């Protein structure tokens, strides 16, 4: 009998795993799960995702391997769209913040579910366009967009989320030089001054941030735009941070951003869109307890709706841009276990065939993860180990003090919730080729990112003739 594995229910006390026999309802919020919704333990005691045996996927595609569950990603997309329609009486649009994981397949899936795409570079914009995303659902962010990126966005007719004065001036100059007949569609990113409890590197709503115009600049910014016929300011944007478990900061944001909208109207600006950003957190360990997608959307919708009612302002089109909470829990990373080092009475290290080059979050943010041995899911949890990467850095530690079964060389270690900022932040440190990624669904596995080769690593290298033999 195939059962659903729930790592929250297992005990780290040397007992066997006791998987739940009832399937986890697909209506539950994916961001509250450690494993993808389709995760099961099969009759061979192996982890399956998307009806694909993880050990067999590693045999076929190698490791490290990103395994993306299509069911989980689509479920999260649908929950966001459904909740926006349920709780907001005006028009709305969910955008996928693709910096979490931007590739052709992910952009195509999100777009097919009715989502637009939030991009933060020319490369992400190009990828989304190649995936078939239409201009009306593309929004370009960034605090230092190059003129080439701005020109690409203008030629694609997507919306540009303007971050600062220099960018405003650059757009006016570009419009003049190119004698554009249609005004450039823009939104303004503003800093709301709202603090939230998250890592300082991913807290963007407070005043001391590199992103967005300060609130005390509003009058000057609105007055300037009002005089520029080449700019069509359609909306305002704010984002307070990432991996947030609190709802109160999002509740507070509504009154702030609606207040900005009211001020813009005094300058004759016809603001028709408000973007409240994203930031909903996901579960990385058993102790994490994020709100559900439905709860988060309800909070932001009611916040904006109530603020508009209080100010007697018609409801604008409401946008939000989740990233991590759409894709984070939809993916796992599979590694092959190699060497072991036991330091008596101190620590036991087990090393895997990847590390900080495919998941830089632990060394960057001190992020915590959970792992299982995918080819022996019911083995007793009998040892505490530190999972080390293979890079030439002492800090290349994926998980410190992980509780696992006794491991053997060749076992498959699966680290959970690696869909957000793992592939997108991957590097070639130590000249390791970046991993492959597969999309799994209904027993079918499709390669969506091909594994790099050593030849790929030197593809852009150039050797001066005087150095060649």
C-alpha positions as CSV (number, residue, x, y, z in Angstrom):
1,X,0.0,0.0,0.0
2,X,1.4,3.4,-0.9
3,X,1.1,6.0,1.9
4,X,1.7,9.7,2.2
5,X,4.8,10.5,4.2
6,X,4.5,13.3,6.7
7,X,7.9,14.1,8.3
8,X,6.2,16.2,11.0
9,X,4.6,13.1,12.5
10,X,7.8,11.0,12.6
11,X,9.7,11.0,15.9
12,X,13.5,11.6,16.1
13,X,13.8,9.0,18.9
14,X,15.2,6.0,17.1
15,X,11.8,4.8,16.0
16,X,10.8,3.8,12.5
17,X,8.9,6.3,10.4
18,X,5.1,5.9,10.7
19,X,3.7,7.3,7.5
20,X,0.1,8.4,7.5
21,X,-2.1,6.1,5.4
22,X,-4.5,8.9,4.4
23,X,-3.4,11.2,1.6
24,X,-2.8,14.8,2.5
25,X,-5.6,16.8,0.9
26,X,-4.4,18.7,-2.1
27,X,-6.5,21.7,-0.9
28,X,-4.1,22.3,2.0
29,X,-1.7,25.1,1.6
30,X,1.6,23.9,-0.1
31,X,3.7,26.5,1.7
32,X,2.9,24.7,5.0
33,X,4.3,21.4,3.8
34,X,7.9,20.2,4.1
35,X,7.6,17.9,1.1
36,X,5.7,18.3,-2.2
37,X,2.1,17.4,-2.1
38,X,2.6,14.3,-4.2
39,X,5.3,12.8,-1.9
40,X,4.7,9.2,-0.9
41,X,6.6,6.2,0.4
42,X,6.3,3.3,-2.0
43,X,6.3,-0.5,-1.3
44,X,10.1,-0.5,-1.7
45,X,10.4,1.9,1.2
46,X,11.6,4.7,-1.2
47,X,10.4,8.2,-1.5
48,X,8.3,9.0,-4.5
49,X,7.5,12.5,-5.9
50,X,5.1,12.9,-8.7
51,X,4.8,9.1,-8.8
52,X,8.5,8.9,-9.6
53,X,10.9,7.0,-7.4
54,X,13.6,9.6,-6.3
55,X,16.4,6.9,-6.3
56,X,15.5,6.0,-9.9
57,X,15.5,9.6,-10.9
58,X,19.0,9.9,-9.6
59,X,20.1,6.8,-11.5
60,X,18.6,8.3,-14.7
61,X,19.6,12.0,-14.4
62,X,22.5,12.0,-11.9
63,X,22.9,14.0,-8.7
64,X,22.7,16.6,-7.3
65,X,19.3,16.8,-8.9
66,X,16.5,19.4,-8.4
67,X,13.1,17.6,-8.5
68,X,10.2,19.9,-9.1
69,X,6.7,18.6,-8.5
70,X,4.2,20.0,-11.0
71,X,1.2,19.2,-8.9
72,X,2.4,21.3,-5.9
73,X,3.4,24.3,-8.1
74,X,0.1,24.3,-9.9
75,X,-1.9,23.9,-6.7
76,X,-0.1,26.9,-5.1
77,X,-0.8,29.0,-8.2
78,X,-4.5,28.1,-8.2
79,X,-4.9,28.8,-4.5
80,X,-3.5,32.3,-4.9
81,X,-5.7,33.0,-7.9
82,X,-8.8,31.6,-6.2
83,X,-8.2,33.4,-3.0
84,X,-7.8,36.8,-4.7
85,X,-11.0,36.3,-6.6
86,X,-12.7,35.2,-3.3
87,X,-11.6,38.0,-1.1
88,X,-11.2,41.0,-3.4
89,X,-14.3,42.4,-5.1
90,X,-12.3,44.4,-7.7
91,X,-10.0,43.1,-10.5
92,X,-6.8,41.4,-9.5
93,X,-3.7,39.8,-10.9
94,X,-1.2,37.3,-9.2
95,X,2.3,37.7,-10.4
96,X,5.0,35.0,-9.9
97,X,8.2,36.6,-8.5
98,X,10.4,34.7,-10.7
99,X,13.7,35.6,-9.1
100,X,12.9,32.6,-6.8
101,X,13.4,30.3,-9.8
102,X,13.3,31.6,-13.4
103,X,13.5,29.1,-16.2
104,X,11.4,28.4,-19.3
105,X,9.3,25.6,-17.8
106,X,8.5,27.4,-14.5
107,X,7.5,30.6,-16.3
108,X,5.3,28.6,-18.7
109,X,3.6,26.7,-15.9
110,X,2.9,29.9,-13.9
111,X,1.6,31.7,-17.0
112,X,-0.6,28.8,-18.0
113,X,-2.3,29.1,-14.5
114,X,-3.2,32.7,-15.2
115,X,-0.3,34.3,-13.4
116,X,1.8,37.1,-14.7
117,X,5.6,37.2,-14.2
118,X,7.6,39.6,-12.1
119,X,11.2,39.8,-13.4
120,X,14.2,41.7,-12.0
121,X,16.7,41.6,-14.9
122,X,17.0,41.6,-18.7
123,X,17.8,37.9,-18.5
124,X,14.7,37.0,-16.5
125,X,12.6,39.2,-18.9
126,X,14.1,37.4,-21.9
127,X,13.4,34.0,-20.4
128,X,9.8,34.9,-19.6
129,X,9.2,36.2,-23.2
130,X,10.8,33.0,-24.6
131,X,8.4,31.0,-22.4
132,X,5.5,32.7,-24.1
133,X,4.4,35.2,-21.4
134,X,2.6,38.1,-22.9
135,X,3.7,41.7,-22.3
136,X,0.5,42.7,-20.4
137,X,1.5,40.2,-17.7
138,X,5.2,41.2,-17.4
139,X,6.5,43.6,-14.8
140,X,10.2,44.6,-14.6
141,X,11.7,45.4,-11.2
142,X,15.2,46.4,-10.2
143,X,17.1,49.2,-8.3
144,X,19.7,49.8,-11.0
145,X,18.2,48.8,-14.4
146,X,20.7,49.3,-17.3
147,X,19.6,51.2,-20.3
148,X,19.8,48.0,-22.3
149,X,17.3,46.4,-19.9
150,X,15.0,49.4,-20.1
151,X,15.1,49.4,-23.9
152,X,14.3,45.6,-23.8
153,X,11.3,46.2,-21.5
154,X,10.1,49.1,-23.6
155,X,10.4,47.2,-26.9
156,X,8.5,44.3,-25.2
157,X,5.8,46.7,-24.0
158,X,5.9,45.4,-20.4
159,X,5.4,47.5,-17.3
160,X,8.5,49.0,-15.7
161,X,8.4,49.3,-11.9
162,X,10.5,52.5,-11.4
163,X,12.8,52.4,-8.4
164,X,14.5,55.8,-8.2
165,X,15.1,59.2,-9.8
166,X,17.9,58.1,-12.1
167,X,15.6,55.6,-13.7
168,X,12.9,58.1,-14.2
169,X,15.3,60.5,-15.9
170,X,16.7,57.6,-18.0
171,X,13.2,56.7,-19.2
172,X,12.4,60.2,-20.2
173,X,15.7,60.4,-22.2
174,X,15.1,57.1,-23.9
175,X,11.6,58.2,-24.9
176,X,13.0,61.4,-26.3
177,X,15.9,59.8,-28.2
178,X,13.6,57.1,-29.7
179,X,10.7,59.5,-30.4
180,X,8.3,57.1,-28.8
181,X,4.7,57.8,-29.8
182,X,3.2,55.7,-26.9
183,X,4.0,56.7,-23.3
184,X,6.0,54.1,-21.3
185,X,3.8,52.2,-18.8
186,X,5.3,52.5,-15.4
187,X,4.6,51.8,-11.7
188,X,6.5,53.4,-8.8
189,X,8.1,51.4,-6.1
190,X,7.9,53.1,-2.7
191,X,9.4,52.2,0.7
192,X,6.5,51.8,3.2
193,X,8.7,51.9,6.4
194,X,7.2,48.7,7.8
195,X,9.4,46.4,9.8
196,X,9.0,42.6,9.9
197,X,10.8,39.8,11.6
198,X,13.0,38.2,9.0
199,X,16.6,38.1,8.0
200,X,18.0,41.6,7.5
201,X,19.2,40.8,4.0
202,X,15.6,40.0,2.8
203,X,13.8,42.8,4.7
204,X,13.0,45.4,2.1
205,X,10.1,47.4,3.5
206,X,11.9,49.4,6.2
207,X,13.2,52.9,5.4
208,X,16.9,52.0,5.4
209,X,16.7,49.9,2.1
210,X,18.3,50.2,-1.3
211,X,14.9,49.7,-2.9
212,X,12.2,52.3,-3.8
213,X,11.5,56.0,-3.3
214,X,11.3,57.3,0.2
215,X,7.8,58.5,1.3
216,X,9.1,62.1,1.8
217,X,9.9,62.2,-1.9
218,X,6.3,61.5,-3.0
219,X,5.3,65.1,-3.8
220,X,8.3,65.7,-5.9
221,X,8.0,62.4,-7.7
222,X,4.3,62.8,-8.5
223,X,4.8,66.4,-9.6
224,X,7.7,65.4,-12.0
225,X,5.7,62.5,-13.5
226,X,2.7,64.7,-14.0
227,X,4.8,66.9,-16.4
228,X,6.1,64.0,-18.4
229,X,3.9,63.0,-21.3
230,X,6.3,60.1,-22.2
231,X,5.4,58.4,-18.9
232,X,2.1,56.7,-18.0
233,X,2.1,56.0,-14.3
234,X,-0.5,53.3,-13.8
235,X,0.3,52.0,-10.4
236,X,2.2,52.0,-7.0
237,X,4.2,49.1,-5.6
238,X,5.5,48.2,-2.1
239,X,7.2,45.1,-0.7
240,X,8.0,44.6,2.9
241,X,10.3,41.5,2.8
242,X,10.6,37.8,2.4
243,X,10.0,34.6,4.4
244,X,7.5,36.4,6.7
245,X,5.2,34.5,9.1
246,X,3.4,37.6,10.5
247,X,0.2,38.9,9.0
248,X,0.2,42.2,10.8
249,X,2.8,43.9,8.6
250,X,0.7,43.0,5.5
251,X,-2.4,44.3,7.3
252,X,-0.6,47.6,8.0
253,X,0.5,48.0,4.4
254,X,-3.0,48.6,3.0
255,X,-3.6,51.9,4.6
256,X,-0.1,53.1,3.7
257,X,-0.3,52.3,0.0
258,X,-3.9,53.5,-0.4
259,X,-2.8,56.8,1.3
260,X,-0.2,57.1,-1.5
261,X,-2.8,56.5,-4.1
262,X,-5.0,59.3,-2.7
263,X,-2.0,61.7,-2.7
264,X,-1.2,60.8,-6.4
265,X,-4.8,61.7,-7.4
266,X,-4.2,65.3,-6.2
267,X,-1.5,65.5,-8.9
268,X,-3.9,64.3,-11.6
269,X,-2.3,60.9,-11.8
270,X,-4.7,58.1,-12.7
271,X,-3.4,55.3,-10.6
272,X,-5.3,52.1,-11.4
273,X,-3.1,49.4,-9.9
274,X,-1.7,48.7,-6.5
275,X,0.9,46.0,-6.0
276,X,1.4,44.8,-2.4
277,X,4.4,42.6,-3.1
278,X,4.8,39.1,-1.7
279,X,6.8,37.7,1.2
280,X,4.7,34.9,2.6
281,X,7.0,32.3,4.2
282,X,7.2,28.6,3.8
283,X,8.0,25.7,6.1
284,X,11.6,24.6,6.1
285,X,11.6,22.7,9.4
286,X,9.0,21.3,11.7
287,X,9.1,24.3,14.0
288,X,8.1,26.7,11.2
289,X,4.5,27.7,11.2
290,X,3.7,30.1,8.3
291,X,0.1,31.3,7.5
292,X,-1.7,29.6,4.7
293,X,-1.9,31.1,1.2
294,X,-5.6,31.7,1.8
295,X,-5.0,33.5,5.1
296,X,-2.3,35.7,3.6
297,X,-4.4,36.7,0.6
298,X,-7.4,37.4,2.8
299,X,-5.3,39.7,4.9
300,X,-3.9,41.8,2.0
301,X,-7.3,41.9,0.2
302,X,-9.2,43.1,3.3
303,X,-6.5,45.6,4.1
304,X,-6.6,47.3,0.8
305,X,-10.4,47.0,0.5
306,X,-11.0,48.5,4.0
307,X,-8.5,51.3,3.3
308,X,-10.2,52.3,0.1
309,X,-13.5,52.3,1.8
310,X,-12.2,54.5,4.6
311,X,-10.8,57.0,2.0
312,X,-13.9,56.7,-0.3
313,X,-11.7,55.6,-3.2
314,X,-12.8,53.2,-5.9
315,X,-11.1,49.8,-5.7
316,X,-7.9,49.7,-7.9
317,X,-6.7,46.5,-9.6
318,X,-4.9,44.6,-6.9
319,X,-1.6,42.8,-7.6
320,X,0.5,40.6,-5.5
321,X,3.8,38.9,-6.3
322,X,4.5,35.7,-4.4
323,X,7.7,33.7,-5.2
324,X,9.0,31.5,-2.4
325,X,5.5,30.4,-1.3
326,X,4.7,29.3,-4.9
327,X,7.7,27.2,-5.6
328,X,9.7,26.7,-2.4
329,X,7.9,23.6,-1.2
330,X,7.4,22.2,-4.7
331,X,11.0,21.1,-5.1
332,X,13.5,18.9,-3.3
333,X,17.2,18.4,-4.0
334,X,18.6,14.8,-4.2
335,X,22.2,14.1,-3.4
336,X,24.4,11.0,-3.3
337,X,26.2,10.4,0.0
338,X,29.9,9.9,-0.1
339,X,32.6,10.2,2.6
340,X,32.1,10.2,6.3
341,X,34.3,11.7,9.0
342,X,33.7,10.8,12.7
343,X,35.2,13.0,15.4
344,X,34.7,11.1,18.6
345,X,32.5,12.9,21.2
346,X,32.3,15.9,18.9
347,X,30.6,15.4,15.5
348,X,30.1,13.1,12.6
349,X,30.2,14.6,9.1
350,X,28.6,13.0,6.1
351,X,29.5,14.5,2.7
352,X,27.3,14.8,-0.3
353,X,28.1,15.5,-4.0
354,X,26.9,19.1,-3.9
355,X,26.6,21.9,-1.4
356,X,26.9,25.7,-1.5
357,X,27.1,25.8,-5.3
358,X,23.6,24.4,-5.6
359,X,22.2,25.7,-2.3
360,X,24.0,28.9,-1.0
361,X,21.3,29.8,1.5
362,X,22.8,28.0,4.5
363,X,26.1,29.8,4.2
364,X,24.5,33.1,3.2
365,X,21.5,33.3,5.5
366,X,22.2,30.5,8.0
367,X,19.1,28.9,6.6
368,X,17.8,25.6,8.2
369,X,16.7,22.6,6.2
370,X,15.3,19.0,6.8
371,X,16.5,15.9,5.1
372,X,15.6,12.2,4.7
373,X,17.3,9.2,3.2
374,X,15.1,8.6,0.2
375,X,16.1,5.0,-0.4
376,X,15.4,3.8,3.2
377,X,12.5,5.9,4.4
378,X,11.5,3.7,7.4
379,X,15.0,3.1,8.7
380,X,15.4,4.1,12.4
381,X,16.6,7.6,13.0
382,X,19.6,6.5,15.0
383,X,22.4,9.1,14.4
384,X,22.9,12.9,14.5
385,X,25.2,14.1,11.8
386,X,26.2,17.2,10.0
387,X,25.6,17.2,6.3
388,X,28.6,18.8,4.6
389,X,29.0,19.9,1.0
390,X,32.0,19.0,-1.2
391,X,33.3,22.5,-1.7
392,X,36.7,23.8,-0.4
393,X,35.1,25.9,2.3
394,X,34.7,25.0,6.0
395,X,31.4,26.8,6.0
396,X,30.0,24.6,3.3
397,X,27.5,22.9,5.6
398,X,24.0,22.2,4.3
399,X,22.5,20.9,7.6
400,X,24.0,21.0,11.1
401,X,23.0,18.2,13.5
402,X,20.6,16.4,11.2
403,X,18.9,13.3,12.7
404,X,19.1,10.5,10.1
405,X,19.4,6.7,9.9
406,X,22.8,5.1,9.7
407,X,24.0,6.1,6.2
408,X,26.0,4.3,3.6
409,X,28.0,5.4,0.7
410,X,25.6,5.7,-2.3
411,X,22.5,6.5,-0.2
412,X,20.3,9.2,-1.6
413,X,19.8,12.2,0.7
414,X,16.8,14.4,-0.1
415,X,16.8,18.0,1.3
416,X,13.3,19.4,1.4
417,X,11.9,22.8,0.3
418,X,14.6,23.8,-2.1
419,X,12.6,25.3,-4.9
420,X,13.2,29.0,-4.0
421,X,16.6,30.6,-4.4
422,X,18.5,27.4,-4.8
423,X,18.7,26.9,-8.6
424,X,18.4,30.7,-9.1
425,X,21.4,31.4,-6.8
426,X,23.5,28.4,-7.9
427,X,27.1,29.0,-9.0
428,X,30.1,27.2,-10.5
429,X,32.2,27.7,-7.3
430,X,35.1,25.3,-7.4
431,X,34.2,24.9,-11.1
432,X,31.4,22.5,-10.3
433,X,28.8,22.1,-13.1
434,X,25.4,23.3,-12.0
435,X,22.8,20.5,-11.5
436,X,20.0,19.3,-13.7
437,X,16.4,19.9,-12.9
438,X,13.5,17.6,-13.7
439,X,9.7,18.2,-13.6
440,X,7.7,15.3,-12.3
441,X,4.0,14.6,-12.7
442,X,2.0,11.4,-12.8
443,X,5.0,9.1,-13.2
444,X,6.6,11.2,-16.0
445,X,9.9,13.0,-15.5
446,X,10.9,15.7,-18.0
447,X,14.3,17.4,-18.0
448,X,13.7,21.2,-17.7
449,X,17.3,22.2,-16.9
450,X,20.2,20.2,-18.4
451,X,23.2,19.4,-16.3
452,X,26.2,21.5,-17.1
453,X,29.3,19.8,-18.4
454,X,33.0,20.6,-18.0
455,X,32.9,22.0,-21.5
456,X,30.1,24.4,-20.4
457,X,32.4,25.7,-17.7
458,X,35.1,26.9,-20.1
459,X,32.7,27.9,-22.9
460,X,33.2,31.6,-22.2
461,X,36.8,31.4,-21.3
462,X,39.3,32.9,-23.7
463,X,43.0,31.9,-23.8
464,X,45.3,34.6,-25.3
465,X,47.4,33.2,-28.2
466,X,50.7,34.0,-26.3
467,X,49.6,31.6,-23.5
468,X,48.7,28.7,-25.7
469,X,51.3,26.0,-26.6
